[in-house]
Amino acid sequence: MLEFLNHKNVLFITTKNLDYIRNSQELKMIRTQAESCTIMGSYQKSYVKRLLAVYGKLLFTKAGSYDLIFVGFAPQLIVPFFRRLRKRTLAVDFFISMYDTLVWDRGKFKDRSLPARFVKWLDRKTLSLADEIISDTNAHGAYFAEELGAAAGKLHTLYLEADASIYYPREQKKEGRRDHQFVVLYFGSVLPLQGVPVILEAMERLRMREDIFFYMVGPLGEQVKKPDTSQVMYIPWLSQEELAEKIAEADLCLAGHFHGSIGKARRTIPGKAYIYRAMGKPMILGENAANRELYQEDGRTYFVEMGNSEALAEKISALAEEWKRQRNGVSG
């Protein structure tokens, strides 16, 4: 809950698709706490078209008719360019730093280059203009304060939530011979911070284990070196409903993040962790401060050193052995 929303007339602005999980979470919260909520967004499939549509609407928006302006995904593309928004209390969901993402996470720009300086300026300008700043973890908020000058007194942490209408515990139904295998699942969009190569290397280490089977859901592409084993099924894409059914098959899920050197991987809790927990699935997380904000070793949540494929393989192997002992009714 965010107290600054209480009893306010709120204008919610987003350039992300309206059914995006963070938008859904924030709109639910605003509707619960605020007096009223007006949504400004677009149903265009193209992000550029959505952005331009929102720009067009903002030109004719009277910000003074609202108590609070809440700018969701990527406020850096809105706040610095529309001075009228500053006439009222301004809250931003600083879900990502453009500087951190484009320079250190995805390596699109070199640090200190002109584009890097520009996106860092966008970050700092947005944070300086906001009255309330929302981050997804305490660790991320601390980074925004230390690196980008966010005022600590303005920071609020709002953890992600899984969509409970899609992701909930259900009966495990394995396919065919996989009923006798320990099934491990990973899904993701293959962003660098997720550390997919670490997962693939761990799978390679376990390639001779016919009792362990992997589902890899996501657009890996042909350039990725895949392990030499038949004990894996690659699935490029699934709808959320189909993904939930596939997760239900798994005995263990991989959450991450597993990249060992990208700082952002240590400051964020992977969205898939919330999904796995909502479905009651055991999961492996990367050992970092952000994950420790919400999760501890509890018999269903496990941690491994980030960037260490050997440690990941050893943990998967140990959990597979424990699964077999329980299946066979053997204790300890």
C-alpha positions in Angstrom: 0.0 0.0 0.0 1.2 3.5 -0.8 -0.3 6.1 1.6 0.2 9.0 -0.7 -2.6 7.6 -2.9 -5.3 7.7 -0.2 -8.4 9.6 -1.2 -6.8 11.3 -4.2 -8.1 11.9 -7.7 -5.4 10.1 -9.7 -4.4 10.3 -13.4 -2.5 7.1 -14.2 -0.2 7.4 -17.3 1.5 4.5 -18.9 3.2 3.8 -22.3 3.4 0.1 -21.7 0.6 -2.2 -22.8 -2.3 -1.8 -20.4 -2.4 -5.5 -19.4 1.3 -5.5 -18.4 1.6 -7.1 -15.0 3.0 -4.0 -13.3 0.2 -1.8 -14.7 -2.4 -4.2 -13.5 -0.9 -4.4 -10.0 -0.7 -0.6 -9.7 -4.1 0.1 -11.1 -5.6 -2.4 -8.6 -3.9 -0.6 -5.8 -4.9 2.8 -7.0 -8.5 1.8 -7.4 -8.5 0.4 -3.8 -7.0 3.5 -2.2 -7.8 6.5 -4.3 -11.0 8.5 -4.7 -10.9 8.1 -8.5 -8.6 6.9 -11.2 -8.4 8.1 -14.8 -6.2 6.0 -17.1 -4.2 7.4 -19.9 -2.6 4.7 -22.2 -3.0 3.1 -25.6 -3.9 -0.2 -27.0 -1.5 0.1 -30.0 0.7 -2.9 -30.3 3.8 -0.9 -31.3 5.6 0.8 -28.3 6.4 3.8 -30.5 2.8 4.2 -31.5 1.7 3.9 -27.9 4.2 6.5 -26.8 3.1 8.9 -29.5 -0.6 8.3 -28.7 0.1 9.2 -25.0 2.0 12.3 -26.1 -0.9 13.4 -28.1 -3.3 13.0 -25.2 -1.0 14.8 -22.8 -1.1 17.9 -25.0 -4.8 18.4 -24.2 -4.7 17.2 -20.6 -5.5 19.5 -17.8 -3.3 18.3 -15.0 -4.8 20.7 -12.6 -8.0 18.7 -12.4 -6.2 15.9 -10.6 -4.7 15.6 -7.1 -1.9 13.3 -8.2 -0.2 12.3 -11.4 1.1 8.7 -11.4 3.4 7.8 -14.3 4.0 4.1 -14.7 6.5 2.3 -17.0 9.4 4.4 -18.3 8.5 7.8 -16.7 11.8 9.1 -18.2 10.0 9.3 -21.6 7.2 11.4 -20.1 8.2 13.5 -17.1 11.1 15.6 -18.4 9.0 16.7 -21.5 5.7 17.8 -20.0 6.0 20.6 -17.5 2.2 20.7 -16.9 2.5 17.4 -15.0 4.5 19.1 -12.2 1.5 21.3 -11.2 0.3 18.4 -9.0 1.9 15.8 -6.8 3.9 13.6 -9.2 4.6 9.9 -8.5 6.7 7.8 -10.8 7.3 4.0 -11.0 11.0 4.0 -11.6 11.0 0.3 -12.4 14.1 0.5 -14.5 17.0 2.9 -14.9 17.5 3.6 -18.6 21.2 4.3 -17.9 21.7 1.1 -16.0 19.8 -1.0 -18.4 21.2 0.3 -21.7 24.8 0.8 -20.5 25.5 -2.0 -17.9 22.8 -4.6 -18.5 22.4 -4.7 -22.3 25.6 -3.0 -23.3 24.0 -0.8 -26.0 26.0 2.3 -25.1 29.5 2.7 -23.7 29.7 4.5 -20.4 30.5 8.2 -20.7 29.5 8.2 -24.4 27.0 10.9 -25.5 24.0 8.5 -25.6 25.0 7.1 -22.1 25.2 10.7 -20.7 21.8 11.5 -22.2 20.0 8.5 -20.7 21.6 9.1 -17.4 20.4 12.7 -17.6 16.8 11.4 -18.3 17.1 9.2 -15.2 18.4 12.0 -12.9 16.0 14.6 -14.3 13.0 12.3 -13.8 14.0 11.5 -10.3 14.6 15.1 -9.4 11.1 16.2 -10.6 9.2 13.4 -8.8 7.6 13.9 -5.4 7.2 10.1 -4.9 9.5 7.4 -6.4 8.5 3.8 -6.5 11.1 1.0 -7.0 10.7 -2.8 -7.1 13.2 -3.6 -4.3 15.0 -1.9 -1.5 18.3 -2.7 -3.2 17.2 -1.0 -6.4 16.0 2.1 -4.5 19.4 2.3 -2.8 21.1 2.3 -6.2 18.8 5.0 -7.5 19.8 7.1 -4.5 23.5 6.5 -4.7 24.1 6.5 -8.5 21.3 8.8 -9.7 20.6 11.2 -6.9 17.1 10.1 -5.9 16.1 11.6 -2.5 15.9 8.8 0.0 12.9 10.3 1.6 10.9 10.0 -1.6 11.6 6.3 -2.1 9.0 3.6 -1.7 9.4 -0.1 -2.4 6.5 -1.9 -4.2 7.3 -5.6 -4.9 5.8 -7.3 -7.9 2.9 -9.6 -7.7 1.9 -12.6 -9.9 -1.5 -12.6 -11.5 -3.4 -14.9 -9.2 -6.1 -15.5 -11.7 -3.5 -17.3 -13.9 -0.8 -18.5 -11.6 -2.1 -20.6 -8.7 -1.3 -24.1 -7.3 -2.8 -27.0 -9.3 -2.4 -30.7 -9.7 0.9 -31.8 -11.2 0.4 -33.8 -14.4 3.5 -35.0 -16.1 3.7 -36.2 -19.7 4.6 -39.8 -20.5 7.9 -41.1 -19.2 8.6 -37.8 -17.5 6.5 -39.1 -14.7 9.7 -40.9 -13.6 12.0 -38.0 -14.2 12.8 -34.9 -12.1 11.5 -32.1 -14.2 13.2 -28.7 -14.0 11.7 -25.6 -15.7 13.1 -22.2 -16.7 11.3 -19.5 -18.7 12.4 -16.1 -19.7 13.0 -13.5 -22.4 16.8 -14.3 -22.5 17.9 -10.9 -21.3 21.6 -10.7 -20.3 21.0 -10.3 -16.6 19.0 -13.5 -16.5 22.2 -15.5 -17.1 20.8 -18.1 -19.5 24.3 -19.3 -20.5 24.9 -20.3 -16.8 21.7 -22.4 -17.0 22.8 -24.0 -20.2 26.2 -24.8 -18.8 24.6 -26.4 -15.8 22.5 -28.5 -18.1 25.6 -29.5 -20.0 27.1 -30.7 -16.7 24.0 -32.8 -16.1 23.7 -34.1 -19.7 24.3 -37.8 -18.6 21.5 -37.7 -16.1 18.6 -39.4 -17.8 16.6 -39.0 -14.6 16.6 -35.2 -14.9 14.6 -33.5 -17.7 14.5 -29.7 -18.5 11.9 -27.4 -20.1 13.5 -24.3 -21.5 10.8 -21.7 -22.4 11.9 -18.6 -24.3 13.4 -17.3 -27.5 16.9 -18.8 -27.3 17.7 -18.5 -31.0 20.2 -20.4 -33.0 23.3 -18.5 -31.8 23.1 -19.9 -28.3 25.2 -23.0 -27.5 22.8 -25.7 -26.4 23.9 -28.7 -24.3 24.5 -32.0 -26.1 21.6 -33.9 -24.5 18.2 -35.1 -25.4 16.9 -34.5 -21.9 15.6 -31.0 -22.7 12.6 -29.6 -24.6 13.0 -26.1 -26.0 9.8 -24.1 -26.3 10.1 -20.7 -28.0 6.9 -19.2 -26.6 3.8 -19.9 -24.5 0.8 -17.9 -23.6 0.5 -17.1 -19.9 -2.2 -19.8 -19.4 -0.1 -22.4 -21.2 3.0 -21.4 -19.2 1.1 -21.9 -16.0 0.2 -25.4 -17.1 3.8 -26.2 -18.0 5.1 -24.8 -14.6 2.6 -27.1 -12.9 4.5 -30.1 -14.4 7.8 -29.1 -12.9 9.4 -30.5 -9.7 11.8 -27.5 -9.6 11.9 -24.1 -11.2 14.8 -21.8 -11.9 14.3 -18.2 -11.0 17.8 -16.5 -11.0 19.0 -14.1 -11.8 22.1 -16.1 -12.6 24.4 -13.6 -14.4 27.5 -13.1 -12.2 28.7 -9.6 -13.1 25.7 -7.4 -14.2 24.9 -5.2 -11.2 21.2 -5.0 -12.0 20.9 -8.8 -11.6 21.8 -8.4 -7.9 19.4 -5.5 -7.3 16.2 -7.0 -8.7 14.0 -9.9 -7.8 13.1 -11.8 -11.0 9.4 -11.6 -11.9 9.3 -15.4 -12.4 10.1 -15.8 -8.6 6.7 -14.3 -7.8 5.0 -16.6 -10.2 6.7 -19.8 -8.9 5.9 -18.8 -5.3 2.2 -18.1 -6.3 2.1 -21.6 -7.8 3.7 -23.2 -4.7 6.8 -24.5 -6.7 10.3 -25.1 -5.3 12.7 -22.7 -6.9 16.4 -21.8 -7.1 17.4 -18.1 -6.8 20.6 -16.3 -7.2 22.3 -15.4 -4.0 22.0 -11.6 -3.6 20.6 -8.9 -1.4 17.4 -8.2 -3.4 16.3 -11.8 -3.4 17.0 -12.0 0.3 14.5 -9.1 0.9 11.6 -11.5 0.4 13.0 -15.1 0.4 15.0 -17.3 2.7 16.0 -21.0 2.6 12.9 -22.7 3.7 12.9 -26.2 2.1 11.2 -24.9 -1.0 13.5 -21.9 -1.8 17.2 -22.4 -2.5 20.1 -20.1 -3.3 23.2 -20.6 -5.4 26.2 -18.3 -6.2 25.4 -16.2 -9.3 27.5 -16.9 -12.4 28.5 -20.4 -11.1 27.1 -23.1 -13.3 28.8 -25.8 -11.3 27.0 -24.7 -8.1 23.7 -24.6 -10.0 24.2 -28.1 -11.4 25.2 -29.5 -8.0 22.1 -28.0 -6.4 19.8 -29.4 -9.1 21.4 -32.8 -8.8 21.1 -32.8 -5.0 17.4 -31.8 -5.2 16.8 -34.5 -7.8 18.3 -37.1 -5.4 16.1 -35.9 -2.6 13.0 -36.1 -4.8 13.9 -39.7 -5.7 14.3 -40.6 -2.0 11.0 -39.1 -1.1 9.3 -40.8 -4.1 10.7 -44.1 -3.0 9.7 -43.5 0.6 13.3 -43.3 1.9 14.0 -40.8 4.6 17.2 -38.6 4.9 
